[in-house]
């Protein structure tokens, strides 16, 4: 048996007593309220599980826990296997990544050092100790020596290229016939 809410009854009674609603309208209002309650009662009476067709079986949703299973008929019985809950797995992984990110940011903040300007170098030309393990900057003399080396290598390469161009020009001029020479 369907129950009509007391609020619906009160509204219908008040409206009918005032004479503001004709009897047919009152009947429609009561019928609509009853139909709404019937749908609500049918939904709660539907049971714990809902089934939806999918491929060669059904997806079963547990309306109380939200867990889903895929069910299919095998031989003479139905077999339901739990589907993976990827949202919980993704949430756990996201939290793990957030924690790791926070730790890395802390480590980076603790290691941040400012390289001093050139005028703060010691008089002996050695690089200052920045307190960062494994970071050994070269001294001014070492930088000058390295730049001198690269400068000499570049000049030798440039001179070699010029020699090749000159040699190619000479061989072209020797290969060309001179005026008055037989071919």
C-alpha positions as CSV (number, residue, x, y, z in Angstrom):
1,X,0.0,0.0,0.0
2,X,1.3,3.5,-0.9
3,X,1.6,6.1,1.8
4,X,0.8,9.7,1.1
5,X,2.9,12.2,3.0
6,X,1.2,14.2,5.7
7,X,2.5,17.4,4.0
8,X,0.8,16.6,0.8
9,X,-2.4,15.9,2.6
10,X,-2.2,19.2,4.5
11,X,-1.6,21.2,1.4
12,X,-4.5,19.5,-0.5
13,X,-6.8,19.9,2.5
14,X,-6.0,23.6,3.0
15,X,-6.4,24.4,-0.7
16,X,-9.7,22.6,-0.9
17,X,-11.1,24.2,2.3
18,X,-10.3,27.7,1.0
19,X,-12.1,26.9,-2.2
20,X,-9.2,28.0,-4.4
21,X,-8.9,24.7,-6.2
22,X,-11.7,22.9,-8.0
23,X,-12.3,19.3,-7.0
24,X,-10.8,17.9,-10.3
25,X,-7.5,19.9,-9.7
26,X,-7.4,18.5,-6.1
27,X,-7.8,15.0,-7.5
28,X,-4.9,15.6,-10.0
29,X,-2.7,16.9,-7.2
30,X,-3.3,13.9,-5.1
31,X,-2.8,11.5,-8.0
32,X,0.5,13.2,-8.9
33,X,1.7,12.9,-5.2
34,X,0.7,9.3,-5.1
35,X,2.5,8.5,-8.4
36,X,5.7,10.2,-7.1
37,X,5.6,8.1,-4.0
38,X,5.0,5.0,-6.0
39,X,8.1,5.6,-8.1
40,X,10.2,6.3,-5.0
41,X,8.9,3.1,-3.3
42,X,9.6,1.1,-6.4
43,X,13.2,2.4,-6.6
44,X,13.9,1.5,-3.0
45,X,12.2,-1.9,-3.5
46,X,14.3,-2.6,-6.6
47,X,17.0,-4.2,-4.6
48,X,20.6,-3.8,-3.9
49,X,21.9,-4.5,-7.4
50,X,21.2,-3.0,-10.8
51,X,22.1,-4.8,-14.0
52,X,23.0,-3.2,-17.4
53,X,23.7,-5.3,-20.5
54,X,27.3,-5.1,-21.8
55,X,28.8,-7.1,-24.6
56,X,28.2,-10.8,-23.9
57,X,27.1,-10.3,-20.3
58,X,25.9,-7.8,-17.8
59,X,27.5,-5.1,-15.6
60,X,26.2,-5.4,-12.0
61,X,26.3,-2.3,-9.8
62,X,26.1,-2.7,-6.1
63,X,24.0,0.4,-5.2
64,X,25.1,0.3,-1.5
65,X,28.9,0.1,-2.0
66,X,29.3,1.3,-5.6
67,X,31.4,-1.7,-6.6
68,X,30.9,-3.1,-10.1
69,X,31.2,-6.6,-11.4
70,X,31.0,-8.1,-14.9
71,X,28.7,-11.1,-15.1
72,X,28.4,-13.7,-17.8
73,X,26.8,-17.1,-18.2
74,X,29.3,-19.9,-18.2
75,X,28.0,-23.4,-18.9
76,X,25.1,-23.7,-16.5
77,X,25.8,-20.9,-14.1
78,X,26.4,-17.2,-13.9
79,X,29.9,-16.0,-13.1
80,X,30.5,-12.5,-11.8
81,X,34.0,-11.1,-11.5
82,X,34.8,-7.8,-9.7
83,X,35.9,-5.0,-12.0
84,X,39.0,-3.0,-11.1
85,X,38.3,0.2,-9.1
86,X,40.6,2.5,-11.0
87,X,39.5,5.6,-9.3
88,X,40.7,4.4,-5.9
89,X,44.0,3.3,-7.4
90,X,44.4,6.7,-9.2
91,X,43.6,8.6,-6.0
92,X,46.3,6.7,-4.1
93,X,48.9,7.3,-6.8
94,X,48.0,11.0,-7.0
95,X,48.5,11.3,-3.2
96,X,51.9,9.5,-3.5
97,X,53.0,11.8,-6.3
98,X,51.9,14.9,-4.3
99,X,54.0,13.7,-1.3
100,X,57.0,13.0,-3.5
101,X,56.7,16.4,-5.1
102,X,56.6,18.1,-1.7
103,X,59.7,16.3,-0.6
104,X,61.5,17.2,-3.8
105,X,60.6,20.8,-3.4
106,X,61.9,20.8,0.1
107,X,65.2,19.3,-1.0
108,X,65.5,21.8,-3.9
109,X,64.8,24.7,-1.6
110,X,67.5,23.5,0.9
111,X,70.1,23.2,-1.9
112,X,69.5,26.4,-3.6
113,X,72.7,28.5,-3.6
114,X,73.5,31.7,-5.3
115,X,76.7,31.9,-7.3
116,X,78.6,34.9,-6.1
117,X,79.6,37.6,-8.7
118,X,83.1,37.6,-10.2
119,X,84.4,40.4,-7.9
120,X,83.9,38.2,-4.9
121,X,86.5,35.6,-6.1
122,X,89.5,35.2,-3.8
123,X,92.7,37.0,-4.8
124,X,94.4,33.7,-5.6
125,X,92.0,33.2,-8.5
126,X,90.5,30.0,-7.1
127,X,86.8,29.3,-7.3
128,X,84.9,29.9,-4.1
129,X,83.4,27.0,-2.2
130,X,79.7,27.2,-2.6
131,X,78.9,24.4,-0.2
132,X,77.4,22.2,-2.9
133,X,78.9,18.7,-2.9
134,X,80.3,17.7,-6.3
135,X,80.3,21.3,-7.7
136,X,83.8,22.3,-8.4
137,X,84.1,25.5,-10.4
138,X,87.4,26.1,-12.4
139,X,89.7,28.9,-11.4
140,X,90.3,31.9,-13.6
141,X,93.7,30.5,-14.8
142,X,92.0,27.2,-15.7
143,X,89.3,29.0,-17.7
144,X,91.9,31.2,-19.5
145,X,94.0,28.1,-20.3
146,X,90.9,26.3,-21.7
147,X,89.9,29.3,-23.8
148,X,93.5,29.6,-25.2
149,X,93.4,26.0,-26.2
150,X,90.1,26.4,-28.0
151,X,91.4,29.5,-29.7
152,X,94.5,27.8,-31.0
153,X,92.4,24.8,-32.3
154,X,90.0,27.2,-34.1
155,X,92.9,29.1,-35.7
156,X,94.5,25.8,-36.9
157,X,91.2,24.6,-38.3
158,X,90.7,28.0,-40.1
159,X,94.2,27.9,-41.6
160,X,93.7,24.3,-42.8
161,X,90.5,25.3,-44.5
162,X,92.2,28.3,-46.2
163,X,95.0,26.0,-47.4
164,X,92.4,23.6,-48.9
165,X,90.7,26.5,-50.7
166,X,94.0,27.8,-52.1
167,X,95.0,24.3,-53.2
168,X,91.6,23.8,-54.9
169,X,92.0,27.2,-56.7
170,X,95.5,26.3,-58.0
171,X,94.4,23.0,-59.3
172,X,91.4,24.6,-61.1
173,X,93.7,27.2,-62.7
174,X,96.2,24.5,-63.8
175,X,93.4,22.4,-65.3
176,X,92.1,25.3,-67.4
177,X,93.7,25.7,-70.8
178,X,95.6,28.9,-71.3
179,X,95.0,31.0,-74.3
180,X,97.2,29.9,-77.2
181,X,97.6,26.4,-75.7
182,X,96.3,23.4,-77.7
183,X,93.5,21.4,-76.1
